[in-house]
Amino acid sequence: MPSAFTAFSSLYLATLLMLLGSGLLSTYLGLRLAGEGVNEIWIGLLMTGYYVGLVLGASVGHRMIAKVGHIRAFVASAGLVTASVLGHALTGKVEIWLVLRVVAGMAMMCQYMVLESWLNEQAESHQRGSVFAGYMVVTFLGLVLGQVVLTLRPELAIEHLILVAMCFSLCLIPVAVTNRLHPAPLHPAPMKVKIFFQRIPQALTTVLVSGLLLGAFYGMTPVFASEVGLDTSDIGVFMAVTIGAGLIAQWPVGWLSDRLDRSRMIQINGIILTGVAMLIAISASPGFWLLALTALFGLLIFTLYPLAVALANDHIEQEDRVPLAAMLLVTFGVGASVGPLLASVIMKLLGAHWLYVFMGLSSFILVLKVRPETVTGEHLVQEAPVHFMPSAGNLASSPLAAALDPRVDEQMVVEQMIDESEAYAVTVSERDEDQADHRPG
Protein backbone atom coordinates (compact mmCIF):
# COMPACT_ATOMS: atom_id res chain seq x y z
CA MET A 1 0.00 0.00 0.00
CA PRO A 2 2.68 2.62 0.89
CA SER A 3 4.51 2.04 -2.40
CA ALA A 4 1.27 2.44 -4.35
CA PHE A 5 0.46 5.65 -2.49
CA THR A 6 3.93 6.99 -3.27
CA ALA A 7 3.88 6.00 -6.92
CA PHE A 8 0.42 7.47 -7.58
CA SER A 9 0.39 10.26 -5.00
CA SER A 10 -0.50 12.96 -7.54
CA LEU A 11 -3.55 11.06 -8.83
CA TYR A 12 -4.64 10.15 -5.32
CA LEU A 13 -4.35 13.79 -4.24
CA ALA A 14 -6.54 14.88 -7.15
CA THR A 15 -9.12 12.25 -6.16
CA LEU A 16 -9.02 13.34 -2.52
CA LEU A 17 -9.63 17.00 -3.42
CA MET A 18 -12.48 16.10 -5.78
CA LEU A 19 -14.30 13.96 -3.21
CA LEU A 20 -13.74 16.50 -0.44
CA GLY A 21 -15.41 19.15 -2.57
CA SER A 22 -18.18 16.84 -3.76
CA GLY A 23 -19.01 15.54 -0.27
CA LEU A 24 -19.09 19.04 1.20
CA LEU A 25 -21.24 20.41 -1.62
CA SER A 26 -23.95 17.72 -1.35
CA THR A 27 -24.42 18.23 2.40
CA TYR A 28 -24.15 22.02 2.16
CA LEU A 29 -26.84 22.28 -0.53
CA GLY A 30 -29.24 20.06 1.41
CA LEU A 31 -28.77 22.06 4.62
CA ARG A 32 -28.96 25.43 2.95
CA LEU A 33 -32.16 24.65 1.07
CA ALA A 34 -33.74 23.10 4.16
CA GLY A 35 -32.80 26.21 6.15
CA GLU A 36 -34.45 28.41 3.54
CA GLY A 37 -37.64 26.35 3.68
CA VAL A 38 -37.35 24.95 0.17
CA ASN A 39 -39.66 22.04 -0.65
CA GLU A 40 -38.06 18.67 0.19
CA ILE A 41 -38.93 17.41 -3.28
CA TRP A 42 -36.63 20.00 -4.84
CA ILE A 43 -33.82 18.91 -2.51
CA GLY A 44 -34.32 15.34 -3.66
CA LEU A 45 -34.42 16.43 -7.29
CA LEU A 46 -31.02 18.10 -6.96
CA MET A 47 -29.40 14.86 -5.82
CA THR A 48 -31.29 12.95 -8.51
CA GLY A 49 -29.95 15.39 -11.10
CA TYR A 50 -26.40 14.84 -9.88
CA TYR A 51 -26.62 11.05 -10.25
CA VAL A 52 -28.32 11.35 -13.64
CA GLY A 53 -25.39 13.53 -14.70
CA LEU A 54 -22.91 10.91 -13.49
CA VAL A 55 -24.60 8.16 -15.52
CA LEU A 56 -24.80 10.33 -18.65
CA GLY A 57 -21.19 11.42 -18.16
CA ALA A 58 -19.91 7.88 -18.73
CA SER A 59 -20.87 8.18 -22.40
CA VAL A 60 -19.78 11.79 -22.84
CA GLY A 61 -16.51 11.29 -20.97
CA HIS A 62 -14.95 8.60 -23.13
CA ARG A 63 -15.71 10.60 -26.28
CA MET A 64 -14.07 13.70 -24.85
CA ILE A 65 -10.98 11.78 -23.70
CA ALA A 66 -10.65 10.13 -27.12
CA LYS A 67 -10.94 13.48 -28.86
CA VAL A 68 -8.71 15.79 -26.78
CA GLY A 69 -6.67 13.53 -24.51
CA HIS A 70 -6.62 12.87 -20.78
CA ILE A 71 -5.16 16.09 -19.36
CA ARG A 72 -7.24 18.39 -21.58
CA ALA A 73 -10.39 16.42 -20.75
CA PHE A 74 -9.62 16.59 -17.03
CA VAL A 75 -8.88 20.34 -17.17
CA ALA A 76 -12.07 21.07 -19.11
CA SER A 77 -14.16 18.97 -16.74
CA ALA A 78 -12.66 20.48 -13.58
CA GLY A 79 -13.22 23.96 -14.99
CA LEU A 80 -16.84 23.10 -15.73
CA VAL A 81 -17.42 21.76 -12.21
CA THR A 82 -15.79 24.85 -10.69
CA ALA A 83 -18.03 27.14 -12.75
CA SER A 84 -21.08 25.07 -11.79
CA VAL A 85 -20.23 25.31 -8.09
CA LEU A 86 -19.77 29.07 -8.27
CA GLY A 87 -23.03 29.29 -10.19
CA HIS A 88 -24.82 28.36 -6.95
CA ALA A 89 -23.48 31.59 -5.44
CA LEU A 90 -24.79 33.74 -8.29
CA THR A 91 -28.43 32.69 -8.07
CA GLY A 92 -30.78 31.08 -5.59
CA LYS A 93 -33.17 29.63 -8.18
CA VAL A 94 -33.41 25.90 -7.59
CA GLU A 95 -34.34 25.29 -11.24
CA ILE A 96 -30.94 26.62 -12.27
CA TRP A 97 -29.28 24.68 -9.46
CA LEU A 98 -30.80 21.48 -10.87
CA VAL A 99 -29.16 22.12 -14.25
CA LEU A 100 -25.87 22.92 -12.52
CA ARG A 101 -25.99 19.63 -10.61
CA VAL A 102 -26.55 17.63 -13.80
CA VAL A 103 -23.65 19.41 -15.50
CA ALA A 104 -21.39 18.90 -12.48
CA GLY A 105 -22.25 15.17 -12.41
CA MET A 106 -21.38 14.72 -16.07
CA ALA A 107 -18.09 16.57 -15.70
CA MET A 108 -17.10 14.67 -12.56
CA MET A 109 -17.69 11.32 -14.28
CA CYS A 110 -15.24 12.42 -16.97
CA GLN A 111 -12.71 13.24 -14.23
CA TYR A 112 -13.18 9.80 -12.68
CA MET A 113 -12.61 8.19 -16.07
CA VAL A 114 -9.36 10.11 -16.58
CA LEU A 115 -8.00 9.18 -13.15
CA GLU A 116 -9.02 5.53 -13.31
CA SER A 117 -7.74 4.88 -16.82
CA TRP A 118 -4.47 6.52 -15.77
CA LEU A 119 -4.17 4.38 -12.64
CA ASN A 120 -5.08 1.26 -14.59
CA GLU A 121 -2.50 1.68 -17.32
CA GLN A 122 0.35 2.69 -15.03
CA ALA A 123 -0.19 0.08 -12.30
CA GLU A 124 1.99 -3.04 -12.44
CA SER A 125 0.19 -6.37 -12.22
CA HIS A 126 1.47 -7.01 -8.69
CA GLN A 127 0.30 -3.53 -7.60
CA ARG A 128 -3.28 -3.72 -8.79
CA GLY A 129 -4.83 -4.76 -5.48
CA SER A 130 -3.06 -2.07 -3.45
CA VAL A 131 -3.66 0.61 -6.11
CA PHE A 132 -7.37 -0.25 -6.21
CA ALA A 133 -7.63 -0.26 -2.40
CA GLY A 134 -5.72 3.02 -2.19
CA TYR A 135 -8.16 4.63 -4.60
CA MET A 136 -11.08 3.54 -2.40
CA VAL A 137 -9.36 4.81 0.77
CA VAL A 138 -8.83 8.32 -0.60
CA THR A 139 -12.40 8.28 -1.93
CA PHE A 140 -13.85 7.57 1.51
CA LEU A 141 -11.38 9.92 3.19
CA GLY A 142 -12.37 12.78 0.88
CA LEU A 143 -16.06 12.22 1.61
CA VAL A 144 -15.40 12.20 5.38
CA LEU A 145 -13.24 15.34 5.26
CA GLY A 146 -15.99 17.12 3.35
CA GLN A 147 -18.29 16.56 6.32
CA VAL A 148 -15.61 17.57 8.82
CA VAL A 149 -15.45 21.00 7.17
CA LEU A 150 -19.02 21.61 8.34
CA THR A 151 -18.03 20.88 11.94
CA LEU A 152 -15.19 23.42 11.70
CA ARG A 153 -17.24 26.06 9.83
CA PRO A 154 -20.89 25.45 10.78
CA GLU A 155 -22.21 28.77 9.45
CA LEU A 156 -23.78 28.10 6.06
CA ALA A 157 -22.31 30.84 3.89
CA ILE A 158 -20.83 31.48 0.47
CA GLU A 159 -17.39 30.56 1.87
CA HIS A 160 -18.35 26.88 1.62
CA LEU A 161 -19.01 27.21 -2.10
CA ILE A 162 -15.70 29.02 -2.52
CA LEU A 163 -13.93 26.20 -0.69
CA VAL A 164 -15.58 23.58 -2.94
CA ALA A 165 -14.57 25.58 -6.03
CA MET A 166 -11.02 25.78 -4.67
CA CYS A 167 -10.91 21.99 -4.28
CA PHE A 168 -11.87 21.46 -7.92
CA SER A 169 -9.40 24.10 -9.04
CA LEU A 170 -6.58 22.66 -6.93
CA CYS A 171 -7.20 19.11 -8.18
CA LEU A 172 -5.94 20.34 -11.56
CA ILE A 173 -2.44 20.90 -10.20
CA PRO A 174 -1.38 17.32 -9.34
CA VAL A 175 -2.75 16.07 -12.67
CA ALA A 176 -1.13 18.86 -14.68
CA VAL A 177 2.32 18.42 -13.13
CA THR A 178 2.37 14.62 -12.81
CA ASN A 179 5.29 12.86 -14.44
CA ARG A 180 3.19 9.76 -15.17
CA LEU A 181 2.95 8.78 -18.84
CA HIS A 182 -0.30 9.57 -20.63
CA PRO A 183 -2.48 6.47 -20.96
CA ALA A 184 -4.05 5.34 -24.19
CA PRO A 185 -7.78 6.09 -24.58
CA LEU A 186 -10.11 3.43 -23.20
CA HIS A 187 -13.50 2.49 -24.60
CA PRO A 188 -16.28 1.41 -22.23
CA ALA A 189 -17.50 -2.10 -22.89
CA PRO A 190 -21.08 -2.75 -24.04
CA MET A 191 -23.47 -4.13 -21.42
CA LYS A 192 -24.87 -7.63 -21.87
CA VAL A 193 -28.14 -6.86 -20.17
CA LYS A 194 -30.04 -10.09 -20.91
CA ILE A 195 -27.23 -12.38 -19.78
CA PHE A 196 -26.70 -10.47 -16.56
CA PHE A 197 -30.42 -10.41 -15.72
CA GLN A 198 -30.51 -14.18 -16.16
CA ARG A 199 -27.36 -15.01 -14.22
CA ILE A 200 -27.13 -12.48 -11.37
CA PRO A 201 -30.64 -11.21 -10.52
CA GLN A 202 -29.88 -11.16 -6.77
CA ALA A 203 -26.69 -9.15 -7.23
CA LEU A 204 -28.48 -6.64 -9.48
CA THR A 205 -31.31 -6.33 -6.94
CA THR A 206 -28.76 -5.63 -4.21
CA VAL A 207 -26.99 -3.01 -6.31
CA LEU A 208 -30.31 -1.31 -7.13
CA VAL A 209 -31.28 -1.22 -3.43
CA SER A 210 -27.81 0.06 -2.55
CA GLY A 211 -28.35 2.90 -5.00
CA LEU A 212 -31.75 3.70 -3.50
CA LEU A 213 -30.27 3.79 -0.01
CA LEU A 214 -27.11 5.77 -0.73
CA GLY A 215 -28.86 8.25 -3.01
CA ALA A 216 -31.44 8.91 -0.29
CA PHE A 217 -28.72 9.04 2.37
CA TYR A 218 -26.52 11.64 0.65
CA GLY A 219 -29.45 13.67 -0.62
CA MET A 220 -31.86 13.76 2.30
CA THR A 221 -30.06 12.78 5.52
CA PRO A 222 -28.80 16.35 6.14
CA VAL A 223 -32.43 17.50 5.96
CA PHE A 224 -33.51 14.74 8.36
CA ALA A 225 -30.72 15.58 10.81
CA SER A 226 -31.66 19.24 10.75
CA GLU A 227 -35.31 18.41 11.42
CA VAL A 228 -34.50 16.26 14.48
CA GLY A 229 -32.58 19.11 16.11
CA LEU A 230 -28.92 18.72 15.12
CA ASP A 231 -27.06 21.92 14.33
CA THR A 232 -24.76 22.23 11.32
CA SER A 233 -21.65 21.19 13.24
CA ASP A 234 -23.37 18.10 14.66
CA ILE A 235 -24.72 17.20 11.22
CA GLY A 236 -21.15 17.21 9.91
CA VAL A 237 -20.18 14.78 12.70
CA PHE A 238 -23.28 12.66 12.00
CA MET A 239 -22.44 12.31 8.31
CA ALA A 240 -18.70 11.78 8.94
CA VAL A 241 -19.35 9.01 11.49
CA THR A 242 -21.68 7.22 9.06
CA ILE A 243 -19.24 7.38 6.13
CA GLY A 244 -16.21 6.64 8.32
CA ALA A 245 -17.90 3.49 9.67
CA GLY A 246 -18.44 2.42 6.06
CA LEU A 247 -14.71 2.74 5.38
CA ILE A 248 -13.69 0.83 8.51
CA ALA A 249 -16.17 -1.96 7.75
CA GLN A 250 -14.77 -2.76 4.30
CA TRP A 251 -11.93 -5.02 5.40
CA PRO A 252 -13.63 -7.12 8.14
CA VAL A 253 -16.71 -7.61 5.94
CA GLY A 254 -14.40 -8.51 3.05
CA TRP A 255 -12.65 -11.11 5.21
CA LEU A 256 -16.00 -12.65 6.12
CA SER A 257 -17.24 -12.44 2.53
CA ASP A 258 -14.34 -14.56 1.27
CA ARG A 259 -15.26 -17.28 3.77
CA LEU A 260 -19.06 -17.25 4.07
CA ASP A 261 -21.98 -17.46 1.65
CA ARG A 262 -22.32 -14.00 0.12
CA SER A 263 -26.01 -14.15 -0.64
CA ARG A 264 -26.62 -15.12 3.00
CA MET A 265 -24.47 -12.18 4.15
CA ILE A 266 -26.52 -9.80 1.99
CA GLN A 267 -29.76 -11.17 3.41
CA ILE A 268 -28.49 -10.83 7.00
CA ASN A 269 -27.27 -7.32 6.17
CA GLY A 270 -30.77 -6.49 4.93
CA ILE A 271 -32.40 -7.84 8.10
CA ILE A 272 -30.15 -5.88 10.46
CA LEU A 273 -30.23 -2.77 8.27
CA THR A 274 -34.03 -2.79 8.28
CA GLY A 275 -34.06 -2.94 12.06
CA VAL A 276 -31.44 -0.22 12.51
CA ALA A 277 -33.22 2.11 10.07
CA MET A 278 -36.51 1.66 11.91
CA LEU A 279 -34.81 2.32 15.26
CA ILE A 280 -33.40 5.58 13.94
CA ALA A 281 -36.82 6.56 12.59
CA ILE A 282 -38.56 5.81 15.90
CA SER A 283 -36.04 7.07 18.44
CA ALA A 284 -34.04 9.73 16.59
CA SER A 285 -32.93 12.48 18.95
CA PRO A 286 -29.56 14.19 19.38
CA GLY A 287 -27.12 12.22 21.50
CA PHE A 288 -24.73 9.28 21.68
CA TRP A 289 -27.47 6.74 20.88
CA LEU A 290 -28.11 8.36 17.50
CA LEU A 291 -24.38 8.39 16.66
CA ALA A 292 -24.07 4.71 17.62
CA LEU A 293 -27.03 3.79 15.44
CA THR A 294 -25.79 5.77 12.44
CA ALA A 295 -22.33 4.17 12.77
CA LEU A 296 -23.98 0.74 12.55
CA PHE A 297 -26.13 2.01 9.69
CA GLY A 298 -23.01 3.16 7.81
CA LEU A 299 -21.27 -0.17 8.42
CA LEU A 300 -24.18 -1.95 6.74
CA ILE A 301 -25.15 0.45 3.96
CA PHE A 302 -21.63 0.93 2.59
CA THR A 303 -20.86 -2.79 2.43
CA LEU A 304 -23.92 -3.74 0.38
CA TYR A 305 -22.47 -2.63 -2.96
CA PRO A 306 -19.09 -4.41 -2.68
CA LEU A 307 -20.84 -7.58 -1.44
CA ALA A 308 -23.11 -7.45 -4.50
CA VAL A 309 -20.14 -6.89 -6.82
CA ALA A 310 -18.31 -9.87 -5.33
CA LEU A 311 -21.43 -12.04 -5.65
CA ALA A 312 -21.86 -10.98 -9.28
CA ASN A 313 -18.21 -11.73 -10.12
CA ASP A 314 -18.61 -15.22 -8.66
CA HIS A 315 -21.07 -16.04 -11.47
CA ILE A 316 -19.54 -14.17 -14.43
CA GLU A 317 -16.51 -15.27 -16.46
CA GLN A 318 -13.37 -13.16 -16.70
CA GLU A 319 -14.05 -11.91 -20.22
CA ASP A 320 -17.41 -10.43 -19.17
CA ARG A 321 -16.29 -8.60 -16.02
CA VAL A 322 -15.62 -5.26 -17.68
CA PRO A 323 -19.15 -5.04 -19.18
CA LEU A 324 -20.40 -6.36 -15.82
CA ALA A 325 -18.91 -3.30 -14.08
CA ALA A 326 -20.73 -1.01 -16.51
CA MET A 327 -23.99 -2.87 -15.88
CA LEU A 328 -23.59 -2.63 -12.11
CA LEU A 329 -22.79 1.07 -12.21
CA VAL A 330 -25.79 1.86 -14.41
CA THR A 331 -28.03 -0.20 -12.13
CA PHE A 332 -26.65 1.65 -9.11
CA GLY A 333 -27.14 4.95 -10.91
CA VAL A 334 -30.81 4.17 -11.57
CA GLY A 335 -31.35 3.45 -7.89
CA ALA A 336 -29.36 6.49 -6.77
CA SER A 337 -31.37 8.71 -9.12
CA VAL A 338 -34.73 7.42 -7.92
CA GLY A 339 -33.88 7.16 -4.20
CA PRO A 340 -33.60 10.87 -3.32
CA LEU A 341 -36.75 11.73 -5.27
CA LEU A 342 -38.88 9.02 -3.63
CA ALA A 343 -37.48 9.84 -0.19
CA SER A 344 -38.16 13.56 -0.61
CA VAL A 345 -41.78 12.95 -1.60
CA ILE A 346 -42.32 10.68 1.40
CA MET A 347 -40.68 13.21 3.74
CA LYS A 348 -42.84 16.00 2.34
CA LEU A 349 -46.04 14.02 2.86
CA LEU A 350 -45.31 12.20 6.11
CA GLY A 351 -42.42 13.94 7.87
CA ALA A 352 -38.63 13.80 8.17
CA HIS A 353 -38.55 10.60 10.25
CA TRP A 354 -40.04 8.71 7.33
CA LEU A 355 -36.71 8.97 5.50
CA TYR A 356 -35.42 6.07 7.57
CA VAL A 357 -38.72 4.22 7.28
CA PHE A 358 -38.26 4.45 3.50
CA MET A 359 -34.67 3.22 3.76
CA GLY A 360 -35.75 0.41 6.09
CA LEU A 361 -38.43 -0.72 3.65
CA SER A 362 -35.90 -0.54 0.80
CA SER A 363 -33.47 -2.78 2.67
CA PHE A 364 -36.33 -5.18 3.47
CA ILE A 365 -36.50 -5.88 -0.27
CA LEU A 366 -33.19 -7.72 0.18
CA VAL A 367 -34.70 -9.91 2.89
CA LEU A 368 -37.43 -10.96 0.47
CA LYS A 369 -35.52 -11.15 -2.81
CA VAL A 370 -32.01 -12.31 -1.91
CA ARG A 371 -32.53 -15.92 -0.90
CA PRO A 372 -29.45 -18.19 -0.70
CA GLU A 373 -31.50 -21.33 -1.35
CA THR A 374 -32.38 -20.04 -4.85
CA VAL A 375 -28.70 -19.71 -5.88
CA THR A 376 -28.15 -22.82 -7.99
CA GLY A 377 -24.44 -22.37 -8.64
CA GLU A 378 -25.01 -23.30 -12.29
CA HIS A 379 -22.84 -20.43 -13.52
CA LEU A 380 -20.35 -20.36 -10.65
CA VAL A 381 -16.85 -19.64 -11.98
CA GLN A 382 -13.93 -21.89 -11.10
CA GLU A 383 -12.12 -19.35 -8.91
CA ALA A 384 -15.23 -18.52 -6.83
CA PRO A 385 -15.45 -17.07 -4.30
CA VAL A 386 -13.74 -14.21 -6.13
CA HIS A 387 -11.72 -11.99 -3.81
CA PHE A 388 -13.72 -9.19 -2.16
CA MET A 389 -12.51 -5.65 -2.90
CA PRO A 390 -13.41 -2.45 -0.99
CA SER A 391 -15.78 -0.10 -2.79
CA ALA A 392 -17.26 3.31 -2.02
CA GLY A 393 -20.53 2.36 -3.67
CA ASN A 394 -21.50 5.93 -4.48
CA LEU A 395 -20.66 6.25 -8.17
CA ALA A 396 -17.34 7.81 -7.25
CA SER A 397 -15.94 5.68 -10.06
CA SER A 398 -16.57 4.93 -13.71
CA PRO A 399 -17.00 1.79 -15.84
CA LEU A 400 -13.26 1.98 -16.48
CA ALA A 401 -12.60 1.16 -12.82
CA ALA A 402 -13.27 -2.48 -13.68
CA ALA A 403 -9.99 -2.62 -15.57
CA LEU A 404 -8.20 -1.54 -12.38
CA ASP A 405 -9.89 -4.25 -10.29
CA PRO A 406 -7.44 -7.14 -9.70
CA ARG A 407 -10.38 -9.55 -10.03
CA VAL A 408 -10.36 -8.74 -13.75
CA ASP A 409 -7.73 -10.42 -15.91
CA GLU A 410 -5.50 -7.68 -17.33
CA GLN A 411 -4.74 -9.50 -20.59
CA MET A 412 -8.46 -10.00 -21.32
CA VAL A 413 -9.10 -6.32 -20.72
CA VAL A 414 -6.32 -5.36 -23.13
CA GLU A 415 -7.61 -7.78 -25.79
CA GLN A 416 -11.14 -6.44 -25.39
CA MET A 417 -9.90 -2.86 -25.71
CA ILE A 418 -7.99 -3.77 -28.88
CA ASP A 419 -11.06 -5.45 -30.39
CA GLU A 420 -13.22 -2.43 -29.60
CA SER A 421 -10.62 -0.02 -30.98
CA GLU A 422 -10.39 -2.00 -34.23
CA ALA A 423 -14.17 -2.12 -34.55
CA TYR A 424 -14.34 1.63 -33.92
CA ALA A 425 -11.63 2.27 -36.54
CA VAL A 426 -13.50 0.18 -39.11
CA THR A 427 -16.72 2.09 -38.40
CA VAL A 428 -14.98 5.45 -38.78
CA SER A 429 -13.28 4.31 -42.01
CA GLU A 430 -16.57 3.11 -43.53
CA ARG A 431 -18.27 6.35 -42.53
CA ASP A 432 -15.51 8.46 -44.12
CA GLU A 433 -15.64 6.41 -47.34
CA ASP A 434 -19.41 6.77 -47.47
CA GLN A 435 -19.13 10.54 -47.03
CA ALA A 436 -16.49 10.72 -49.76
CA ASP A 437 -18.75 8.82 -52.18
CA HIS A 438 -21.51 11.34 -51.65
CA ARG A 439 -19.41 14.47 -52.12
CA PRO A 440 -20.23 16.39 -55.34
CA GLY A 441 -17.74 16.31 -58.19
N, C-alpha and C positions, 0 to 999 in steps of 0.2 A: 504493500500500500504506500509506504513513504516514497519509494522510487517512482511509483506512478504519479503521485502528487507532485514530485519534483519535476518529472519530465513534462507534465502537462499543466504546470501551474498557471500559465497564462490563460489557457482555455477554461480551467476550473474557476479562476478568478472572474472571468467574464460571466460564467454561469451563475456564480454566487451573487454578483451584482444584479444580474437580471432578475433572479428569483427574490432577492431582497426587495427590489422595487416593485415587482409584481405582487408579492404577498402583502406589502404595506398598502399598495393602491386598492386592492380588493376590499380589505377591511376598512380602510379610510372612507371609501365611497359609500359602503353600507352604513357606517356610523353617521356620516355627514347627512346623507339623505334621510335617515331615520330621525336625526336631530331636527331636521327642517320639516318634518311631518309629511314627507313624500309617501305616496301610496306604496305599500309593500310589494305590490305587483310590479311596479316600475323597478324596484330594487332587484327583484328576481329576474326581470327582463335584462338588466344590465349584465348580470353574470351569465345568463343564457347567451346573450350576444357575444360575450367574450369567448365562450366555448365553441359557438358556431364559427367564429373567426378562426380559432385554432384548427378546427377540422377543415375549413376551406383553405387555410394557409398551407396545408400539406400539398395540395395540388399546385397552388401558385408558387410556393417556395422552390420546388425543384426546377420549374421552368426559369425562374429568375436566376438561380445558381448556374444552370446550364448556359444561360445567355450572357451573364456578366461576370461570372466567377464568384468564389466564396467570399473574399474580403469585400468586394463591392456590394454583394448582396447583403452581407451582414451590416455594413455601414448604412446602406439605404434603409434597411429594416429598423435598425436602432434609431436612425433619425426620424423615421415615421412614428415609432412608438413615443419618442421624446416629444414630438409635436402633438401627438394625441393626448399625452398626459397633460401638457401645458394648456391644451384646449379646454380641459375641465376648469381651468382657472379663469378663462376668458368669458365663459357663459355658464349659467346655472340651469339651462334648459335640458331636461332629462332626455328629450328626443335626440338632441345633438350628442349627448353623452353616450346614448346607445350606439350611434354610428361610430363614435370614437372607440368604444370598446370592441366592436367588431373589427375595425381597422387594426387596433393594437393586437388583437388575437391573431390575425393573419400574419402580421409582421413578426410577432414573437415566434410563431411556428417556423418561419423562415430562419430565424436566428438559431432555434434549436437544431434545425436540419444542418446548418453550417457547422455548428460545434460538434454534433454527433458524427457527421461524415468525416470531419477532421480527426476526431479521436479514433474513429474506427480504422482509418487508413494508416495512421501513424503508430498505432499500438502493435507491439509484437504479440505473437500468438500466446506466449507464456504470461503476458501482462493483461490479457483481456479481462479476466475476472476482477483484478484489482482496479483496472481503469474503469470498468463498468460500476463497481461498487463505489469508487471515489466520486464518480459523477452523481450517483444517488445521494451520497453524503452531503455534497455541496448543495444539491437541490433542496434537501430537507433543511440544511443549515440556513440557507438563504431565506426560506419561508419562515423559519423560526425568528431569525433576526428582524425580518420585516414586522413581526408582531411586537418584538421587544422595543422597537422604535416608539410605538404608541405608549409603552409604559414610561419611557424617558421623556416624551413630549406629548402629554395627553390632550393638550388643547388642539382641537381640530381647526387647522388654519391652512392658509395657502402654502406655508413652509413645507408641509408634508408633500404636496404636489411637486414643489421645487426639488425636494430630496429625491423623490422617485425619478424625476427627469434627470437629475444628476447621476443616478445609478445607471440609467440607460445611456447616458453620454459617456460616463467613465468606462462602461463595459467595452466601448470601442477601442480603448487604448491597449489592453493586453492582446486583443486580436490583431490590431494594426501593427504592433511592434514584435509579434511573435516571430521566432526564427524557425518555426515548424514549416515543413514543405507544404505547398498547396496540394490538397487532395484532388483526385479526379472527380468529375461530377457523378453523382449517383442517381439512379432512377428508381422510384418507388415501385415495388412489385404489385401486380394486379391481385385483387382479392378473389379467392375461390369460395364465394359465399355459400353455394349449395353444399359443397363438401364439408365445410366447417359446421354448418347447421346440422348436418347429419351426424358428424363424428363427435362434436364437443358442445352439445346443447347446454350442459350444466355449467361449463366454463363460461360460455357466452352469457348465460343468465346471471352468473356471478359478476362478470365484468359490467353488465348493464346496471345491476343493482349498485355496484360500487360507484358507478358514474352518478346515479341518482343521489346517493348518499353524500359523496364528496362535493358535487355541484351545489346541493342544498346547504352543506356545511359551510363552504367558503362564501357562498352568496348571502345566506340568511342568518347564520349563527351570530354575527355581530349585532344584528337587529334584535335577536332573541335575548342576548346577554344584556343589551341596553334596557330592554323592557323589564327584565327581572331585577334591575337595580344596580348592575355593575357600572362603574364609571369607566372612562376611556382607558385609564391605566390598567384597571383590573381586567378589562376586556382583552387588552394586549397579552396579559399573563394567561388568561383563560385560553386564548387561541394558541399561544406558544406552548403551553403545557400539553394541549391536545396533539399538536403536530410533533412536538418533541417525543412524546410517548410513542407515536407512530414510527419514528426513526429508531428508537431504542428497541422496539419490538421486532424489527426486521430479522435480526440474527437469531434470537431464540426460536421464533416461529419458523424460520427457515430450517433450523436444526431439526425441529419436530417434523416439519413437512417432508424432509428427506427420509424419515423413518416411519411415519404413520400414513394412513390412508388420507389422501388430500381431500377427497369429496366429503369424508366424515369430518375432517377439520373445518371445512367450509360450513357444513351444517351446524356443527357445534358453535362456531363463530356466530352464525346467524341467530342461534337460540340465545346466547349470552348477550349479543348486541341488542336484540329486541328487548330483553329485560332491562339492560342498562339505559337504553333510550327512554323507555317508559318511566324508569325511576327519575331520570333527569326531568322529564315532562311533569311528573307529579310533585316532586319535592324540590324543584329548582329554587334556590335562594342563595345569596352570596355567602361564601364561607368555605371551609376546608372540605366539607362533604361534596360540594359541587365540583371542586378541583379534582378530588379523588375520582369521582364518577367520570369526568371528562377525560382524565388520563386513561382510564380503562376503555372509554369510548374510542379514544384515539388509537390505542393499542389494537383494537379490533377493526376499526374502519380502514386503517391504512395498511392492514395486512391482507385484506380481501383480494385486492387486485393482483398482487404477486402470487398469492395462492392459486388464483384462477389461471394466471399465465402458466404457472408450473403444471397445473392439471391439464391445460390445453396442450402443452408441449409433450406431455406423456403420451398423447394419442395422435400426434402429427409427425410425419417423417421429416428428416433434416431438410430436404429440398423445399419443403412447404413452410418453413418456419419464418421466413421473411414476409411472405404474404399473410401469414398468420398474425404477425405483429401489426400489420396494417389493419386487418380485420378487427383485432382486439381494440386498437386505438379508436377506430371509427365507432365501434359498439360503445366504448366508454364515453366517447364524445356525444353520442345520442343521449345517453343517460344523463351526462353532466349538463347538457343543454336543457333537458326537460325538467330535471330535478329542482333547480331554483325557481322555475316558473310555477310548477305545481305547489311547491312549499310556500311560495309567496301568496298564492291564491288561498290556500288553507289558512295561513296566518291572518290574512285579511278578514276572512269570514269567521274564524273560530278563536283567534287569539294567538299570541306568540308561543305559548307552551305547546301548541299543536305542531310546531316544527319537529319536535322530537317524537311526537306521536307518529307523524308522517314517516320519519326516518326509521322508527321502530317497525311500522307496518311494512316498509320497503325491505328491511332486513328479514322480516318474517317470510317473505317470498322465498328466501334461500332455504328456510326450514321445510317448506312445502315442495320446492322444485329440485333441490339438490339432494338426491337420495342415493347413498352409496350402493344399495342393493340393485339399482338399475344400471350401474356401470358394468358392462359385460366384459370389458377388456379385449374385445374383438380387434380393436385397432391399436392396442398398446404397443409402443415401440420397444425395441430390444433393450435400450439403455435405461428404460423407465425403472424407478422414478428419476426423471431428469432433474439435475441440480437446481435447487431454489436460488433465485437471485433477488436481492432487495429491489424495491421499486417504489417511486413516489406515488404512483397511481393518481396523478392529477393532470395528465396531459402535458407535463413539463418534459416532454420528449416527443420525438417524431417517429414515423414508420422506419426511418433509417437507423434508429437505435437498435433494431433487431440485429443488424450486422455487427454491432459492438458486443452483443450478448454472447458470452462464451458457450452458451448452449447451442449456438448456431454454428455449423461447420463453415469455417472461413473460405475454404476452397469452393464450396457450393455457392456461397454468396457471390464470389468473384465470377464464377461461371455464369450464374444467373444474370449478373450485371452485364457481362460481355454479350450474352444472348440478346438482352433487352436493347443494348446499345446498337448491335448489328441490325436488329429489327427496326429500330428508330431511324438508323441511317438509310435503310432500304426505303422506308416510308417517305423520308425527306427527298431522296433521289427520285423516286417515282413521281412525287408531287412536282418537283422542279421540271422534270421532263414533260409532264402533262402541261404545265404552264408554258413551257417553251413551244410546244406544239400548237398552242392556241394564240400565240402572239401574231399580230398581223405582219405580213411581209416576210 
